[in-house]
C-alpha cells in the first residue's frame, strides 16, 4: 500500500535550524506562447528553452504553496489554484493533507498577492473558509489596489479577458474575506521571525518573505528557465514590468549575496535551492533531494 506521507509525494519538507518548511505542489499551469517573455522574440525564447534541455517548456509553470512550522505554530503562504480553473492544477488541498497537516491547525494564511493561483483554496465556492482558525494576512498596498472600484491594469500586456478575470477573482476573495483580515507593510513581521520584503511589479503589493537563512520569492521569478538567465524579460501578467525587473534584481541579489535558501511559487518542484549570480543573470542550484 502506498504511504501517502512519503517525502516527494506532492510535498517536500526541509528543516532550516528548528523551522520546518514544506513546499506543497498544486500542479502545473499551461499558458499562451510568449506569456513569460514579452520583450523577446519567439526565436529568442525557443533558443533559451532549448539550452535549458530536459523537458523545459516556454508556456508552462509549476504552482506551489508553502507551509512554515515552528513548534505548534503553523503559517501557510498562499493556497494554490482552485481545481475549477484547469485540470492540471488544484492539487494543493489534497497534497496539504498528504503532508500531515490539518486545516484547523493553520494559525495564519499569508497571501503574497491576489492572483487566482495564490488564493484558490482560501474559501470554498460559497465563501466558507477552508482554514477556520487562520488569520488572513496580506499587503495593505495589494488589498487597496484590488479593492479599488477600477484597478489600473493599463500596463498589463494580457488581453481584456485575462484582466477582467484577475479583477473579478480578486474582488470575489476580498468579498469572502469581509473584515476578517490583517493588513501589513514591508518590514512587518507576519509570524514569529517571518518578515515582509517589498517586491512590487508583478502586482502593486506583491511581497516576498524572509526568515533567518531563508527567502520565499513568490512570483519574483515566474518562469525559472527564462527569468533567471534573462531577468530583464517580463510576463504579460506583470502589472508594472519595470518595477518587476527592479524587484527581481533586488530579491535575487539579496538571495545570492546572503547565501539564503530559496523557494518560490513557480520554481520547479521541490523548489528549494540557492541562487547564484552568473555571467548572464542567475544560476539556480537546487538542493539535493533528501528523504
C-alpha atoms as an extended CHARMM CRD file, in Angstrom:
* protein
*
       291  EXT
         1         1  UNK       CA              0.0000000000        0.0000000000        0.0000000000  PROA      1               0.0000000000
         2         2  UNK       CA              1.2670000000        3.4790000000       -0.8790000000  PROA      2               0.0000000000
         3         3  UNK       CA              2.4350000000        5.5930000000        2.0360000000  PROA      3               0.0000000000
         4         4  UNK       CA              0.8290000000        8.9520000000        1.2430000000  PROA      4               0.0000000000
         5         5  UNK       CA              3.1160000000       10.7100000000        3.7130000000  PROA      5               0.0000000000
         6         6  UNK       CA              6.2510000000        9.8740000000        1.7170000000  PROA      6               0.0000000000
         7         7  UNK       CA              8.5460000000       12.8020000000        1.0040000000  PROA      7               0.0000000000
         8         8  UNK       CA              8.0570000000       13.9950000000       -2.5850000000  PROA      8               0.0000000000
         9         9  UNK       CA              4.5080000000       12.6890000000       -2.9430000000  PROA      9               0.0000000000
        10        10  UNK       CA              3.0790000000       16.1350000000       -3.7020000000  PROA      10              0.0000000000
        11        11  UNK       CA              5.0370000000       17.8400000000       -0.9240000000  PROA      11              0.0000000000
        12        12  UNK       CA              8.6360000000       18.2990000000        0.1710000000  PROA      12              0.0000000000
        13        13  UNK       CA              9.8640000000       19.1020000000        3.7030000000  PROA      13              0.0000000000
        14        14  UNK       CA             13.1250000000       20.7460000000        4.7030000000  PROA      14              0.0000000000
        15        15  UNK       CA             14.4090000000       21.8950000000        8.0830000000  PROA      15              0.0000000000
        16        16  UNK       CA             16.4420000000       25.0750000000        8.4800000000  PROA      16              0.0000000000
        17        17  UNK       CA             17.5150000000       25.1650000000       12.1060000000  PROA      17              0.0000000000
        18        18  UNK       CA             14.3500000000       24.4280000000       14.1310000000  PROA      18              0.0000000000
        19        19  UNK       CA             11.8720000000       25.5400000000       11.4500000000  PROA      19              0.0000000000
        20        20  UNK       CA             10.2420000000       23.0810000000        9.0570000000  PROA      20              0.0000000000
        21        21  UNK       CA              9.4720000000       24.4030000000        5.5670000000  PROA      21              0.0000000000
        22        22  UNK       CA              7.1090000000       22.3630000000        3.4050000000  PROA      22              0.0000000000
        23        23  UNK       CA              6.5720000000       23.0140000000       -0.2820000000  PROA      23              0.0000000000
        24        24  UNK       CA              3.0970000000       21.8620000000       -1.3250000000  PROA      24              0.0000000000
        25        25  UNK       CA              2.5450000000       21.2500000000       -5.0260000000  PROA      25              0.0000000000
        26        26  UNK       CA             -0.6470000000       22.4190000000       -6.7120000000  PROA      26              0.0000000000
        27        27  UNK       CA              0.2060000000       21.1990000000      -10.2200000000  PROA      27              0.0000000000
        28        28  UNK       CA              1.1360000000       22.9470000000      -13.4430000000  PROA      28              0.0000000000
        29        29  UNK       CA             -0.4420000000       25.8140000000      -15.3850000000  PROA      29              0.0000000000
        30        30  UNK       CA             -0.2620000000       25.9470000000      -19.1830000000  PROA      30              0.0000000000
        31        31  UNK       CA             -0.3310000000       29.4010000000      -20.7460000000  PROA      31              0.0000000000
        32        32  UNK       CA             -0.2990000000       31.0340000000      -24.1760000000  PROA      32              0.0000000000
        33        33  UNK       CA              3.0370000000       31.1000000000      -26.0060000000  PROA      33              0.0000000000
        34        34  UNK       CA              5.0460000000       34.2420000000      -25.3450000000  PROA      34              0.0000000000
        35        35  UNK       CA              3.4000000000       34.9020000000      -21.9960000000  PROA      35              0.0000000000
        36        36  UNK       CA              6.5700000000       34.9760000000      -19.9230000000  PROA      36              0.0000000000
        37        37  UNK       CA              8.9390000000       36.9690000000      -22.1330000000  PROA      37              0.0000000000
        38        38  UNK       CA              7.0580000000       39.8260000000      -23.7260000000  PROA      38              0.0000000000
        39        39  UNK       CA             10.2780000000       41.6480000000      -24.6600000000  PROA      39              0.0000000000
        40        40  UNK       CA             11.7490000000       38.6400000000      -26.5110000000  PROA      40              0.0000000000
        41        41  UNK       CA             11.1600000000       37.2350000000      -29.9560000000  PROA      41              0.0000000000
        42        42  UNK       CA              9.7820000000       33.7460000000      -30.3990000000  PROA      42              0.0000000000
        43        43  UNK       CA             13.1920000000       32.6480000000      -31.6810000000  PROA      43              0.0000000000
        44        44  UNK       CA             14.9410000000       34.0030000000      -28.5740000000  PROA      44              0.0000000000
        45        45  UNK       CA             12.5310000000       32.1740000000      -26.2810000000  PROA      45              0.0000000000
        46        46  UNK       CA             12.8680000000       28.8930000000      -28.1800000000  PROA      46              0.0000000000
        47        47  UNK       CA             16.6660000000       29.1970000000      -28.1010000000  PROA      47              0.0000000000
        48        48  UNK       CA             16.6470000000       29.6500000000      -24.3380000000  PROA      48              0.0000000000
        49        49  UNK       CA             14.2430000000       26.7670000000      -23.8190000000  PROA      49              0.0000000000
        50        50  UNK       CA             16.4330000000       24.5180000000      -25.9730000000  PROA      50              0.0000000000
        51        51  UNK       CA             19.5050000000       25.4790000000      -23.9580000000  PROA      51              0.0000000000
        52        52  UNK       CA             17.6490000000       24.5150000000      -20.7700000000  PROA      52              0.0000000000
        53        53  UNK       CA             17.2910000000       20.9660000000      -22.0350000000  PROA      53              0.0000000000
        54        54  UNK       CA             15.2930000000       18.1880000000      -20.4130000000  PROA      54              0.0000000000
        55        55  UNK       CA             11.5760000000       18.9270000000      -20.7410000000  PROA      55              0.0000000000
        56        56  UNK       CA             11.7850000000       22.6790000000      -20.4780000000  PROA      56              0.0000000000
        57        57  UNK       CA              8.7060000000       24.3870000000      -21.8580000000  PROA      57              0.0000000000
        58        58  UNK       CA              8.0990000000       28.0220000000      -22.6260000000  PROA      58              0.0000000000
        59        59  UNK       CA              4.3990000000       28.0880000000      -21.8550000000  PROA      59              0.0000000000
        60        60  UNK       CA              4.0190000000       26.2080000000      -18.5650000000  PROA      60              0.0000000000
        61        61  UNK       CA              4.8690000000       26.8530000000      -14.9360000000  PROA      61              0.0000000000
        62        62  UNK       CA              4.5550000000       24.7990000000      -11.8030000000  PROA      62              0.0000000000
        63        63  UNK       CA              2.4730000000       26.1170000000       -8.9100000000  PROA      63              0.0000000000
        64        64  UNK       CA              3.4790000000       25.6600000000       -5.2800000000  PROA      64              0.0000000000
        65        65  UNK       CA              2.4700000000       26.9120000000       -1.8490000000  PROA      65              0.0000000000
        66        66  UNK       CA              4.4780000000       26.8870000000        1.3750000000  PROA      66              0.0000000000
        67        67  UNK       CA              3.8420000000       25.8050000000        4.9600000000  PROA      67              0.0000000000
        68        68  UNK       CA              6.1550000000       27.0040000000        7.7410000000  PROA      68              0.0000000000
        69        69  UNK       CA              6.0220000000       25.2560000000       11.1020000000  PROA      69              0.0000000000
        70        70  UNK       CA              7.9030000000       26.1190000000       14.2790000000  PROA      70              0.0000000000
        71        71  UNK       CA              6.7280000000       24.0820000000       17.2090000000  PROA      71              0.0000000000
        72        72  UNK       CA              2.9400000000       24.2610000000       17.2120000000  PROA      72              0.0000000000
        73        73  UNK       CA              2.8320000000       27.4580000000       15.1600000000  PROA      73              0.0000000000
        74        74  UNK       CA              1.8210000000       26.8880000000       11.5280000000  PROA      74              0.0000000000
        75        75  UNK       CA              1.8770000000       29.5170000000        8.7910000000  PROA      75              0.0000000000
        76        76  UNK       CA              0.5750000000       28.8370000000        5.2960000000  PROA      76              0.0000000000
        77        77  UNK       CA              1.8330000000       31.0080000000        2.4460000000  PROA      77              0.0000000000
        78        78  UNK       CA             -0.7560000000       31.0360000000       -0.3640000000  PROA      78              0.0000000000
        79        79  UNK       CA             -3.2950000000       28.3030000000       -1.0600000000  PROA      79              0.0000000000
        80        80  UNK       CA             -2.8910000000       27.1890000000       -4.6540000000  PROA      80              0.0000000000
        81        81  UNK       CA             -5.3560000000       27.2260000000       -7.5200000000  PROA      81              0.0000000000
        82        82  UNK       CA             -8.9810000000       26.2000000000       -7.3890000000  PROA      82              0.0000000000
        83        83  UNK       CA             -9.4980000000       22.9250000000       -9.2120000000  PROA      83              0.0000000000
        84        84  UNK       CA            -12.1730000000       24.5490000000      -11.4130000000  PROA      84              0.0000000000
        85        85  UNK       CA             -9.5410000000       26.6790000000      -13.1940000000  PROA      85              0.0000000000
        86        86  UNK       CA             -7.8330000000       23.8070000000      -15.0560000000  PROA      86              0.0000000000
        87        87  UNK       CA             -7.4750000000       20.0510000000      -14.7070000000  PROA      87              0.0000000000
        88        88  UNK       CA             -3.6740000000       20.3250000000      -14.4070000000  PROA      88              0.0000000000
        89        89  UNK       CA             -3.8300000000       22.2610000000      -11.1250000000  PROA      89              0.0000000000
        90        90  UNK       CA             -5.9750000000       22.2420000000       -7.9950000000  PROA      90              0.0000000000
        91        91  UNK       CA             -3.9850000000       19.5700000000       -6.1480000000  PROA      91              0.0000000000
        92        92  UNK       CA             -2.9960000000       21.8480000000       -3.2650000000  PROA      92              0.0000000000
        93        93  UNK       CA             -5.5310000000       20.7500000000       -0.6450000000  PROA      93              0.0000000000
        94        94  UNK       CA             -5.0080000000       17.0570000000       -1.3340000000  PROA      94              0.0000000000
        95        95  UNK       CA             -1.2430000000       17.4570000000       -1.0380000000  PROA      95              0.0000000000
        96        96  UNK       CA             -1.6370000000       19.6450000000        2.0580000000  PROA      96              0.0000000000
        97        97  UNK       CA             -3.4670000000       16.7500000000        3.6980000000  PROA      97              0.0000000000
        98        98  UNK       CA             -0.8940000000       14.2260000000        2.4650000000  PROA      98              0.0000000000
        99        99  UNK       CA              1.8700000000       16.2340000000        4.0900000000  PROA      99              0.0000000000
       100       100  UNK       CA              0.3390000000       15.5170000000        7.5010000000  PROA      100             0.0000000000
       101       101  UNK       CA             -1.2000000000       18.9130000000        8.2530000000  PROA      101             0.0000000000
       102       102  UNK       CA             -4.8060000000       19.5590000000        9.2770000000  PROA      102             0.0000000000
       103       103  UNK       CA             -6.7780000000       22.6030000000        8.1650000000  PROA      103             0.0000000000
       104       104  UNK       CA             -7.7370000000       23.5350000000       11.7170000000  PROA      104             0.0000000000
       105       105  UNK       CA             -4.0500000000       23.6660000000       12.7320000000  PROA      105             0.0000000000
       106       106  UNK       CA             -3.2030000000       26.6240000000       10.4820000000  PROA      106             0.0000000000
       107       107  UNK       CA             -2.6770000000       29.7740000000       12.5640000000  PROA      107             0.0000000000
       108       108  UNK       CA             -2.4460000000       32.1670000000        9.6300000000  PROA      108             0.0000000000
       109       109  UNK       CA             -2.5060000000       32.3390000000        5.8590000000  PROA      109             0.0000000000
       110       110  UNK       CA             -0.1880000000       34.9070000000        4.2840000000  PROA      110             0.0000000000
       111       111  UNK       CA             -1.1620000000       35.8850000000        0.7430000000  PROA      111             0.0000000000
       112       112  UNK       CA              1.7970000000       37.0520000000       -1.3350000000  PROA      112             0.0000000000
       113       113  UNK       CA             -0.6300000000       38.7360000000       -3.7540000000  PROA      113             0.0000000000
       114       114  UNK       CA             -4.1850000000       38.4610000000       -5.0180000000  PROA      114             0.0000000000
       115       115  UNK       CA             -3.8400000000       36.3620000000       -8.1600000000  PROA      115             0.0000000000
       116       116  UNK       CA             -6.0690000000       33.3170000000       -8.5800000000  PROA      116             0.0000000000
       117       117  UNK       CA             -3.2470000000       30.7610000000       -8.2750000000  PROA      117             0.0000000000
       118       118  UNK       CA             -2.4370000000       32.0100000000       -4.7800000000  PROA      118             0.0000000000
       119       119  UNK       CA             -5.8150000000       32.0440000000       -3.0080000000  PROA      119             0.0000000000
       120       120  UNK       CA             -7.6230000000       29.1650000000       -4.7340000000  PROA      120             0.0000000000
       121       121  UNK       CA             -8.3590000000       27.1450000000       -1.6010000000  PROA      121             0.0000000000
       122       122  UNK       CA             -8.7190000000       30.0030000000        0.8670000000  PROA      122             0.0000000000
       123       123  UNK       CA            -12.5200000000       29.6490000000        0.6440000000  PROA      123             0.0000000000
       124       124  UNK       CA            -14.9380000000       27.2190000000       -0.9370000000  PROA      124             0.0000000000
       125       125  UNK       CA            -17.3770000000       28.2860000000       -3.6600000000  PROA      125             0.0000000000
       126       126  UNK       CA            -19.8220000000       29.5640000000       -1.0330000000  PROA      126             0.0000000000
       127       127  UNK       CA            -17.2750000000       31.6340000000        0.8580000000  PROA      127             0.0000000000
       128       128  UNK       CA            -16.6910000000       29.1810000000        3.7060000000  PROA      128             0.0000000000
       129       129  UNK       CA            -13.0770000000       29.3850000000        4.9400000000  PROA      129             0.0000000000
       130       130  UNK       CA            -11.0060000000       26.2700000000        4.3850000000  PROA      130             0.0000000000
       131       131  UNK       CA             -8.7720000000       27.1000000000        7.3550000000  PROA      131             0.0000000000
       132       132  UNK       CA            -11.2700000000       28.0170000000       10.0840000000  PROA      132             0.0000000000
       133       133  UNK       CA             -8.7790000000       29.1810000000       12.7010000000  PROA      133             0.0000000000
       134       134  UNK       CA             -6.4250000000       31.0750000000       10.4310000000  PROA      134             0.0000000000
       135       135  UNK       CA             -5.7990000000       34.8080000000       10.3870000000  PROA      135             0.0000000000
       136       136  UNK       CA             -5.5990000000       36.1020000000        6.8030000000  PROA      136             0.0000000000
       137       137  UNK       CA             -2.6620000000       38.4450000000        6.2110000000  PROA      137             0.0000000000
       138       138  UNK       CA             -1.7710000000       40.4190000000        3.0950000000  PROA      138             0.0000000000
       139       139  UNK       CA             -0.0980000000       43.5970000000        1.9600000000  PROA      139             0.0000000000
       140       140  UNK       CA             -2.0180000000       46.8180000000        2.5470000000  PROA      140             0.0000000000
       141       141  UNK       CA             -0.9670000000       48.0490000000       -0.8970000000  PROA      141             0.0000000000
       142       142  UNK       CA             -2.2220000000       44.8550000000       -2.5110000000  PROA      142             0.0000000000
       143       143  UNK       CA             -5.5700000000       44.9210000000       -0.7610000000  PROA      143             0.0000000000
       144       144  UNK       CA             -6.1860000000       48.5750000000       -1.5780000000  PROA      144             0.0000000000
       145       145  UNK       CA             -5.2610000000       48.1000000000       -5.2310000000  PROA      145             0.0000000000
       146       146  UNK       CA             -7.7280000000       45.2970000000       -5.9170000000  PROA      146             0.0000000000
       147       147  UNK       CA            -10.4050000000       46.7610000000       -3.6460000000  PROA      147             0.0000000000
       148       148  UNK       CA            -10.4580000000       49.9280000000       -5.7480000000  PROA      148             0.0000000000
       149       149  UNK       CA            -13.5240000000       50.4270000000       -7.9250000000  PROA      149             0.0000000000
       150       150  UNK       CA            -11.3640000000       50.2780000000      -11.0520000000  PROA      150             0.0000000000
       151       151  UNK       CA             -7.9500000000       48.6020000000      -10.5430000000  PROA      151             0.0000000000
       152       152  UNK       CA             -5.4930000000       50.1080000000      -13.0240000000  PROA      152             0.0000000000
       153       153  UNK       CA             -4.1060000000       47.3580000000      -15.2490000000  PROA      153             0.0000000000
       154       154  UNK       CA             -3.1260000000       49.5970000000      -18.1670000000  PROA      154             0.0000000000
       155       155  UNK       CA              0.4770000000       48.3200000000      -18.1540000000  PROA      155             0.0000000000
       156       156  UNK       CA             -0.5730000000       44.6670000000      -18.1300000000  PROA      156             0.0000000000
       157       157  UNK       CA              0.1750000000       43.1350000000      -21.5230000000  PROA      157             0.0000000000
       158       158  UNK       CA             -2.5180000000       40.4690000000      -21.2590000000  PROA      158             0.0000000000
       159       159  UNK       CA             -5.8260000000       40.5930000000      -23.1140000000  PROA      159             0.0000000000
       160       160  UNK       CA             -9.0420000000       42.0930000000      -21.7230000000  PROA      160             0.0000000000
       161       161  UNK       CA            -10.4830000000       38.7250000000      -20.7250000000  PROA      161             0.0000000000
       162       162  UNK       CA             -7.4480000000       37.9730000000      -18.5770000000  PROA      162             0.0000000000
       163       163  UNK       CA             -7.5500000000       41.4150000000      -16.9670000000  PROA      163             0.0000000000
       164       164  UNK       CA            -11.2570000000       41.0280000000      -16.2380000000  PROA      164             0.0000000000
       165       165  UNK       CA            -10.6460000000       37.6030000000      -14.6930000000  PROA      165             0.0000000000
       166       166  UNK       CA             -7.8760000000       38.9450000000      -12.4540000000  PROA      166             0.0000000000
       167       167  UNK       CA            -10.1470000000       41.7210000000      -11.2340000000  PROA      167             0.0000000000
       168       168  UNK       CA            -13.2750000000       39.6250000000      -10.7110000000  PROA      168             0.0000000000
       169       169  UNK       CA            -11.4540000000       36.7940000000       -8.9080000000  PROA      169             0.0000000000
       170       170  UNK       CA             -9.5830000000       39.2040000000       -6.6150000000  PROA      170             0.0000000000
       171       171  UNK       CA            -12.7840000000       41.0480000000       -5.7920000000  PROA      171             0.0000000000
       172       172  UNK       CA            -14.5600000000       37.7920000000       -5.0040000000  PROA      172             0.0000000000
       173       173  UNK       CA            -11.9160000000       36.7110000000       -2.4980000000  PROA      173             0.0000000000
       174       174  UNK       CA            -11.9730000000       40.1950000000       -0.9340000000  PROA      174             0.0000000000
       175       175  UNK       CA            -15.7430000000       39.8610000000       -0.5730000000  PROA      175             0.0000000000
       176       176  UNK       CA            -15.3530000000       36.4670000000        1.1210000000  PROA      176             0.0000000000
       177       177  UNK       CA            -12.7350000000       37.8990000000        3.4790000000  PROA      177             0.0000000000
       178       178  UNK       CA            -15.1900000000       40.5100000000        4.7410000000  PROA      178             0.0000000000
       179       179  UNK       CA            -13.4920000000       42.1390000000        7.7040000000  PROA      179             0.0000000000
       180       180  UNK       CA            -11.5450000000       39.0490000000        8.6840000000  PROA      180             0.0000000000
       181       181  UNK       CA             -8.0830000000       40.0540000000        7.5100000000  PROA      181             0.0000000000
       182       182  UNK       CA             -4.9660000000       41.8720000000        8.6800000000  PROA      182             0.0000000000
       183       183  UNK       CA             -3.0460000000       44.3230000000        6.5090000000  PROA      183             0.0000000000
       184       184  UNK       CA              0.7220000000       44.5340000000        6.7970000000  PROA      184             0.0000000000
       185       185  UNK       CA              3.5420000000       46.5170000000        5.2150000000  PROA      185             0.0000000000
       186       186  UNK       CA              7.1730000000       45.8270000000        4.2080000000  PROA      186             0.0000000000
       187       187  UNK       CA              9.3380000000       45.2200000000        7.2520000000  PROA      187             0.0000000000
       188       188  UNK       CA              6.4120000000       43.9730000000        9.3310000000  PROA      188             0.0000000000
       189       189  UNK       CA              6.5290000000       40.5590000000       10.9570000000  PROA      189             0.0000000000
       190       190  UNK       CA              3.6980000000       38.2540000000        9.8490000000  PROA      190             0.0000000000
       191       191  UNK       CA              4.7150000000       35.3140000000       12.0520000000  PROA      191             0.0000000000
       192       192  UNK       CA              7.4840000000       34.8070000000       14.5950000000  PROA      192             0.0000000000
       193       193  UNK       CA             10.7180000000       35.5250000000       12.7070000000  PROA      193             0.0000000000
       194       194  UNK       CA              8.9970000000       35.8810000000        9.3120000000  PROA      194             0.0000000000
       195       195  UNK       CA              9.1380000000       39.3430000000        7.7250000000  PROA      195             0.0000000000
       196       196  UNK       CA              7.7110000000       41.0040000000        4.6230000000  PROA      196             0.0000000000
       197       197  UNK       CA             10.0020000000       42.1670000000        1.8420000000  PROA      197             0.0000000000
       198       198  UNK       CA              8.5520000000       44.5560000000       -0.7290000000  PROA      198             0.0000000000
       199       199  UNK       CA              8.6680000000       43.0700000000       -4.2350000000  PROA      199             0.0000000000
       200       200  UNK       CA              6.2420000000       45.1710000000       -6.3290000000  PROA      200             0.0000000000
       201       201  UNK       CA              5.8250000000       44.8570000000      -10.0510000000  PROA      201             0.0000000000
       202       202  UNK       CA              4.0840000000       41.5610000000      -10.6490000000  PROA      202             0.0000000000
       203       203  UNK       CA              1.2800000000       43.2480000000       -8.7450000000  PROA      203             0.0000000000
       204       204  UNK       CA              1.4980000000       46.5720000000       -6.8790000000  PROA      204             0.0000000000
       205       205  UNK       CA              1.5720000000       44.9140000000       -3.4650000000  PROA      205             0.0000000000
       206       206  UNK       CA              3.3570000000       41.6760000000       -4.3260000000  PROA      206             0.0000000000
       207       207  UNK       CA              5.5960000000       40.5850000000       -1.4490000000  PROA      207             0.0000000000
       208       208  UNK       CA              8.4120000000       38.1890000000       -0.6850000000  PROA      208             0.0000000000
       209       209  UNK       CA              9.0390000000       36.7450000000        2.7770000000  PROA      209             0.0000000000
       210       210  UNK       CA             12.2770000000       36.3970000000        4.7180000000  PROA      210             0.0000000000
       211       211  UNK       CA             13.3050000000       34.4830000000        7.8100000000  PROA      211             0.0000000000
       212       212  UNK       CA             16.7120000000       33.5120000000        9.1880000000  PROA      212             0.0000000000
       213       213  UNK       CA             18.6320000000       31.8590000000        6.3300000000  PROA      213             0.0000000000
       214       214  UNK       CA             15.6110000000       31.6420000000        4.0190000000  PROA      214             0.0000000000
       215       215  UNK       CA             13.6840000000       33.7010000000        1.4840000000  PROA      215             0.0000000000
       216       216  UNK       CA             10.3970000000       32.9490000000       -0.2660000000  PROA      216             0.0000000000
       217       217  UNK       CA             10.3910000000       34.8380000000       -3.5610000000  PROA      217             0.0000000000
       218       218  UNK       CA              6.7520000000       34.1260000000       -4.5220000000  PROA      218             0.0000000000
       219       219  UNK       CA              6.3050000000       35.3710000000       -8.1430000000  PROA      219             0.0000000000
       220       220  UNK       CA              9.5110000000       37.3950000000       -8.3440000000  PROA      220             0.0000000000
       221       221  UNK       CA             10.5070000000       34.6670000000      -10.8090000000  PROA      221             0.0000000000
       222       222  UNK       CA              7.5830000000       33.1930000000      -12.7110000000  PROA      222             0.0000000000
       223       223  UNK       CA              9.3780000000       31.0820000000      -15.3140000000  PROA      223             0.0000000000
       224       224  UNK       CA             12.5560000000       29.5130000000      -13.9520000000  PROA      224             0.0000000000
       225       225  UNK       CA             14.1900000000       28.7050000000      -17.2930000000  PROA      225             0.0000000000
       226       226  UNK       CA             13.5650000000       32.1500000000      -18.7770000000  PROA      226             0.0000000000
       227       227  UNK       CA             13.6570000000       34.7070000000      -15.9740000000  PROA      227             0.0000000000
       228       228  UNK       CA             16.8870000000       33.5660000000      -14.3170000000  PROA      228             0.0000000000
       229       229  UNK       CA             19.0140000000       33.6880000000      -17.4540000000  PROA      229             0.0000000000
       230       230  UNK       CA             17.1300000000       36.7340000000      -18.7310000000  PROA      230             0.0000000000
       231       231  UNK       CA             15.9900000000       38.6870000000      -15.6500000000  PROA      231             0.0000000000
       232       232  UNK       CA             15.1270000000       41.5800000000      -17.9590000000  PROA      232             0.0000000000
       233       233  UNK       CA             12.2910000000       39.5770000000      -19.5490000000  PROA      233             0.0000000000
       234       234  UNK       CA              8.8750000000       40.1050000000      -18.0010000000  PROA      234             0.0000000000
       235       235  UNK       CA              5.4850000000       38.4680000000      -18.2220000000  PROA      235             0.0000000000
       236       236  UNK       CA              2.3570000000       39.8510000000      -19.8320000000  PROA      236             0.0000000000
       237       237  UNK       CA              0.7130000000       39.4380000000      -16.4180000000  PROA      237             0.0000000000
       238       238  UNK       CA              3.1710000000       41.7720000000      -14.6710000000  PROA      238             0.0000000000
       239       239  UNK       CA              1.2340000000       44.8810000000      -13.6820000000  PROA      239             0.0000000000
       240       240  UNK       CA              4.3550000000       47.0720000000      -13.8360000000  PROA      240             0.0000000000
       241       241  UNK       CA              7.1490000000       45.4140000000      -15.8460000000  PROA      241             0.0000000000
       242       242  UNK       CA              9.8210000000       47.9490000000      -14.9070000000  PROA      242             0.0000000000
       243       243  UNK       CA              9.1280000000       47.5270000000      -11.1960000000  PROA      243             0.0000000000
       244       244  UNK       CA              9.0710000000       43.7450000000      -11.6830000000  PROA      244             0.0000000000
       245       245  UNK       CA             12.6150000000       43.8970000000      -13.1130000000  PROA      245             0.0000000000
       246       246  UNK       CA             13.8080000000       46.0890000000      -10.2550000000  PROA      246             0.0000000000
       247       247  UNK       CA             12.2790000000       43.8100000000       -7.6170000000  PROA      247             0.0000000000
       248       248  UNK       CA             13.7000000000       40.7150000000       -9.2800000000  PROA      248             0.0000000000
       249       249  UNK       CA             17.2220000000       42.1300000000       -9.2080000000  PROA      249             0.0000000000
       250       250  UNK       CA             16.8810000000       43.2290000000       -5.5780000000  PROA      250             0.0000000000
       251       251  UNK       CA             15.4330000000       39.9330000000       -4.3240000000  PROA      251             0.0000000000
       252       252  UNK       CA             17.7540000000       37.6500000000       -6.3060000000  PROA      252             0.0000000000
       253       253  UNK       CA             20.8430000000       39.7070000000       -5.4890000000  PROA      253             0.0000000000
       254       254  UNK       CA             19.8950000000       39.5100000000       -1.8130000000  PROA      254             0.0000000000
       255       255  UNK       CA             19.3690000000       35.7460000000       -2.0160000000  PROA      255             0.0000000000
       256       256  UNK       CA             22.7440000000       35.3130000000       -3.7080000000  PROA      256             0.0000000000
       257       257  UNK       CA             24.7520000000       37.7330000000       -1.5850000000  PROA      257             0.0000000000
       258       258  UNK       CA             23.3170000000       36.4780000000        1.7180000000  PROA      258             0.0000000000
       259       259  UNK       CA             23.5870000000       32.8060000000        0.6290000000  PROA      259             0.0000000000
       260       260  UNK       CA             19.9510000000       32.1840000000        1.5330000000  PROA      260             0.0000000000
       261       261  UNK       CA             17.9290000000       29.0640000000        0.9270000000  PROA      261             0.0000000000
       262       262  UNK       CA             15.2960000000       29.9850000000       -1.6460000000  PROA      262             0.0000000000
       263       263  UNK       CA             11.8530000000       28.7110000000       -2.5480000000  PROA      263             0.0000000000
       264       264  UNK       CA              9.1730000000       30.1830000000       -4.7750000000  PROA      264             0.0000000000
       265       265  UNK       CA              5.7090000000       29.6630000000       -6.1510000000  PROA      265             0.0000000000
       266       266  UNK       CA              6.8150000000       28.7850000000       -9.6700000000  PROA      266             0.0000000000
       267       267  UNK       CA             10.2590000000       27.3050000000       -9.1250000000  PROA      267             0.0000000000
       268       268  UNK       CA             10.2210000000       23.6910000000      -10.2150000000  PROA      268             0.0000000000
       269       269  UNK       CA              9.1910000000       21.2380000000       -7.5010000000  PROA      269             0.0000000000
       270       270  UNK       CA             10.5580000000       20.5960000000       -4.9210000000  PROA      270             0.0000000000
       271       271  UNK       CA             11.5260000000       24.2610000000       -5.2960000000  PROA      271             0.0000000000
       272       272  UNK       CA             14.2980000000       24.5220000000       -2.6640000000  PROA      272             0.0000000000
       273       273  UNK       CA             17.7490000000       25.7140000000       -3.6570000000  PROA      273             0.0000000000
       274       274  UNK       CA             20.1730000000       28.5970000000       -3.7500000000  PROA      274             0.0000000000
       275       275  UNK       CA             20.5410000000       31.4620000000       -6.1760000000  PROA      275             0.0000000000
       276       276  UNK       CA             23.9170000000       32.4950000000       -7.5370000000  PROA      276             0.0000000000
       277       277  UNK       CA             24.8870000000       35.3770000000       -9.7630000000  PROA      277             0.0000000000
       278       278  UNK       CA             26.0900000000       34.1920000000      -13.1590000000  PROA      278             0.0000000000
       279       279  UNK       CA             27.7870000000       35.7010000000      -16.2090000000  PROA      279             0.0000000000
       280       280  UNK       CA             24.2860000000       36.1440000000      -17.6080000000  PROA      280             0.0000000000
       281       281  UNK       CA             21.6060000000       36.5960000000      -14.9930000000  PROA      281             0.0000000000
       282       282  UNK       CA             21.4620000000       33.9950000000      -12.2310000000  PROA      282             0.0000000000
       283       283  UNK       CA             22.0210000000       30.2740000000      -11.8280000000  PROA      283             0.0000000000
       284       284  UNK       CA             19.7700000000       28.0060000000       -9.8090000000  PROA      284             0.0000000000
       285       285  UNK       CA             21.3670000000       25.3840000000       -7.5790000000  PROA      285             0.0000000000
       286       286  UNK       CA             18.6140000000       23.0250000000       -6.4300000000  PROA      286             0.0000000000
       287       287  UNK       CA             19.0000000000       21.4200000000       -3.0170000000  PROA      287             0.0000000000
       288       288  UNK       CA             19.7320000000       17.6940000000       -3.2960000000  PROA      288             0.0000000000
       289       289  UNK       CA             16.6230000000       15.6200000000       -2.6200000000  PROA      289             0.0000000000
       290       290  UNK       CA             16.6030000000       14.0210000000        0.8190000000  PROA      290             0.0000000000
       291       291  UNK       CA             14.1620000000       11.5150000000        2.2910000000  PROA      291             0.0000000000
